Amino acid sequence: MFPELEIFFRQYSDFQQDELEIITSRFKTKKINKNEFIFIQGEICKHFIVVKSGCLRLFYFNKDTEVSVWFAFAESSAIEISSFISQSPSEYNMQAIEESEIIYIPVREFNMLCEEFPQMHILMKKYWEDVVTTLINRFTALQRYSAEKRYLDLLKTPAYLQKIPQKHLASYIGVTPTSLSRIRKHIK
């Protein structure tokens, strides 16, 4: 059993231990090199992924600029939701920003687990609710709050500052790397 996967599952639903062992036994692991892509724009997000170690980012290109929209750390999921649900080509890229290891299962097998284990439906309902709430809060922050406040909010999650390069943090909060440097100097 993968402890990271168990932690992820248990935060959304109560599973019997034997069920969880069966479910997690169907997942596989894979090491991802720094800067390696899991998928690129135009490909389909074909796997349900939980990060075992490392950090992944979801981003897109705006002209020649990379815009980071999501980061996935250990014990969290790393999927492109729209592509995963619809099995249509993604508008995003998913890349490891450091040496990482993922725990994954193909979407078809994941859906079979959902049919086999009713508790999986509860897990996914609560997971989707969490994702939607997080996306709404992020969208609101980008529209309502200053870049300085968005950066200060990141300070509450040390993993962002420890693992993510400044250029990716800058695009995540909607500023240039130069502007982020100014914000950081102002705060200190």
Secondary structure, 3 states (H helix, E strand, C coil): CCHHHHHHHHCCCCCCHHHHHHHHHCCEEEEECCCCEEECCCCCCCEEEEEEECEEEEEEEECCEEEEEEEEECCCECCCHHHHHHCCCCCCEEEECCCEEEEEEEHHHHHHHHHHCCHHHHHHHHHHHHHHHHHHHHHHHHHHCCHHHHHHHHCCCHHHHHHCCHHHHHHHHCCCHHHHHHHHHHHC
